[in-house]
């Protein structure tokens, strides 16, 4: 969260391209650190990883949006549609990590092992209240774990090499106009001051929701629905379905906004997630109901694709002249959503059905504030 406030400063001094390169290198360092698992190595590398995450995403959003705006000027097309299309393609490629990552993990760590399904599923699903899930699957061997991190490290270094060689030195057409002569403190304050912008203020609940919904699918759903009923070995397979759905939906959303507009897409995403939340609340999962898990994962991937692509798109459209502070706010509040969700997983008294109710209420609230924001945007456009 805190590195989100510093992201504009980092991008000002290094530029979007080299921020992406250096931040990706920090991810590689974390992968290498896992070859020597000790507190003295993992804690500093984890701190470095967390610090680099926000600048990476802010630089990516800035670079992508600026490129889309430049292309829209060349082809004489509305920037909003090009930005949406770019974000659809980017998030489609990004979400393939769910596919390749889970295939690698399942092939290397789970191949040849037998994980018996849990026998007691009475406390699974919405009735799960923080109790640890027992698994009969043996822990993976040291060689398998090191092979996995070796693949991650090589992939990361390949990303660094490709970014260095093929990304252009693209100046940002955003806050640099106003802050080239400003101090680092003024850049940090630009992110804080933008929170006072009424349109961004109205979008904050949606940004928080994008963090909450991701934390729910990756944390609560995998633990209380998949692992609790099918065993931990089924997590990777179900989440591959989530990844495939997210990839396809991201591509479709990027193209569909030009036809339907982003309001329809936000409504679609919220309706899909609301329907799934209701089903997850009333459903009593069991060992034989494995196919429902895949359906839920696919549906959640559709909603996630909508929120990820359209949030990035609306930021690029509304805040084209101050992209770094705007994307920094997006990452800050999305991270806050992650933190809130995971903190609420600590107390045993908070059950999944409590979370489902809370997520549903927050989703409704975020859609109300989003519609108010859209009304304000249209009113300003008509004037």
Residue pairs with C-beta under 8 A, 6 or more apart in sequence:
1 54
1 332
1 335
1 336
1 339
3 50
3 51
3 52
3 53
3 54
3 55
4 54
4 58
4 191
4 328
4 329
4 331
4 332
4 335
5 188
5 191
5 192
5 328
5 332
6 54
6 55
6 188
7 54
7 55
7 58
7 59
7 191
7 324
7 327
7 328
7 331
8 58
8 175
8 179
8 187
8 188
8 190
8 191
8 324
8 325
8 328
9 184
9 187
9 188
10 19
10 55
10 59
11 19
11 55
11 58
11 59
11 62
11 172
11 324
12 175
12 176
12 179
12 180
12 187
12 324
14 22
15 169
15 170
15 171
15 172
16 59
16 60
16 62
16 63
16 66
16 170
16 172
17 59
17 63
17 163
17 167
17 168
17 169
17 170
19 55
19 56
19 58
19 59
20 56
20 59
20 60
20 63
20 163
20 167
21 160
21 163
21 164
21 167
22 52
23 52
23 53
23 55
23 56
23 59
24 56
24 156
24 159
24 160
24 163
25 156
25 160
26 48
26 49
26 51
26 52
27 49
27 52
27 56
27 156
28 153
28 156
28 157
28 160
29 45
29 48
29 49
30 45
30 46
30 48
30 49
31 149
31 152
31 153
31 156
32 45
32 149
32 153
33 41
33 42
33 45
34 42
34 145
34 149
35 146
35 149
53 331
54 328
54 331
54 332
54 335
57 327
57 331
58 324
58 327
58 328
58 331
60 90
61 312
61 315
61 316
61 323
61 327
61 330
62 172
62 174
62 323
62 324
62 327
63 167
63 170
63 172
64 83
64 86
64 87
64 90
64 312
64 316
65 83
65 86
65 312
65 315
65 316
65 320
65 323
66 170
66 172
66 173
66 174
66 323
67 86
67 170
68 79
68 82
68 83
68 85
68 86
68 316
69 79
69 82
69 83
69 173
69 316
69 320
71 77
71 82
72 78
72 79
72 81
72 82
72 83
73 79
75 82
79 316
79 317
79 320
80 257
80 313
80 317
81 257
81 258
83 313
83 316
83 317
84 253
84 254
84 257
84 258
84 262
84 309
84 310
84 313
85 254
85 255
85 257
85 258
86 254
87 250
87 254
87 308
87 309
87 310
87 312
87 313
87 316
88 250
88 251
88 252
88 253
88 254
88 255
88 309
89 250
89 251
89 254
91 246
91 250
91 254
91 305
91 308
91 309
91 312
92 246
92 247
92 248
92 250
92 251
92 254
93 247
95 243
95 246
95 247
95 250
95 301
95 305
96 243
96 247
97 243
98 239
98 240
98 242
98 243
98 244
98 246
99 240
99 243
99 244
99 247
102 235
102 236
102 237
102 239
102 240
102 243
103 236
103 240
104 148
104 151
105 148
105 236
106 233
106 236
106 237
108 140
108 144
108 147
108 148
109 140
109 144
109 145
109 148
110 137
110 233
110 236
113 137
113 138
113 233
114 137
115 135
115 136
115 137
115 231
115 232
115 233
115 234
116 136
116 231
117 229
117 230
117 231
117 287
118 124
118 133
118 134
118 135
118 228
118 229
118 231
118 287
121 228
121 229
121 285
121 286
121 287
123 129
123 131
123 228
124 224
124 225
124 228
124 229
124 285
125 224
125 225
125 228
125 229
125 280
125 283
125 284
125 285
125 352
126 224
126 280
126 281
126 282
126 283
126 351
126 352
126 353
126 356
127 351
127 352
127 353
128 220
128 223
128 224
128 228
128 351
128 352
129 348
129 349
129 350
129 351
129 352
130 345
130 346
130 347
130 348
130 349
130 350
130 351
131 348
133 223
133 224
133 227
133 228
133 232
135 227
135 231
135 232
136 231
137 231
137 232
137 233
172 323
172 324
173 320
173 321
173 323
174 320
174 321
174 322
174 323
174 324
175 187
175 190
175 321
175 322
175 323
175 324
175 325
177 321
178 190
179 186
179 187
179 190
187 324
190 322
190 324
190 325
191 324
191 325
191 328
191 329
191 332
193 325
194 200
194 319
194 322
194 325
194 326
194 329
195 201
195 204
195 329
198 376
199 318
199 373
199 376
199 377
200 318
200 319
200 326
200 329
202 369
202 370
202 372
202 373
202 376
203 311
203 314
203 315
203 369
203 370
203 373
204 329
204 333
204 369
205 362
205 365
205 366
205 369
205 370
206 307
206 311
206 366
206 367
206 369
206 370
207 311
207 329
207 330
207 333
207 334
207 337
208 333
208 334
208 336
208 337
208 340
208 362
208 366
209 307
209 337
209 359
209 362
209 363
209 366
210 307
210 308
210 311
210 334
210 337
211 333
211 334
211 335
211 336
211 337
211 338
211 339
211 340
211 341
212 337
212 338
212 340
212 341
212 359
212 362
213 273
213 300
213 303
213 304
213 307
213 337
213 359
213 363
214 304
214 337
214 338
215 337
215 338
215 341
215 342
216 341
216 355
216 359
217 242
217 297
217 300
217 304
219 341
219 342
219 345
220 341
220 345
220 352
220 355
221 280
221 296
221 297
221 300
222 235
222 238
222 239
224 352
225 280
225 285
225 293
225 296
226 234
226 235
226 238
226 293
227 234
227 235
228 285
229 285
229 286
229 287
229 289
229 290
229 293
230 238
230 287
230 290
230 293
234 290
234 293
238 293
238 294
238 297
239 297
241 294
241 297
241 298
241 301
242 297
242 298
242 300
242 301
242 304
243 301
244 298
244 301
245 297
245 298
245 299
245 300
245 301
245 302
245 305
246 301
246 302
246 304
246 305
249 301
249 302
249 304
249 305
249 306
250 305
250 308
250 309
252 305
253 265
253 305
253 306
253 309
253 310
254 309
256 265
257 265
257 310
257 313
262 310
262 313
262 314
263 371
263 374
265 306
265 310
266 306
266 307
266 310
266 367
266 370
267 367
268 302
268 303
268 306
269 302
269 303
269 304
269 305
269 306
269 307
269 310
270 303
270 363
270 367
272 299
272 300
272 302
272 303
272 306
273 300
273 303
273 363
274 360
274 363
274 364
275 299
276 296
276 299
276 300
276 303
277 356
277 359
277 360
277 363
278 360
279 296
280 296
280 352
280 356
281 353
281 356
281 357
283 292
285 292
285 293
311 330
312 327
312 330
315 323
315 326
315 327
315 330
316 323
318 326
318 377
319 325
319 326
341 355
344 350
344 355
344 358
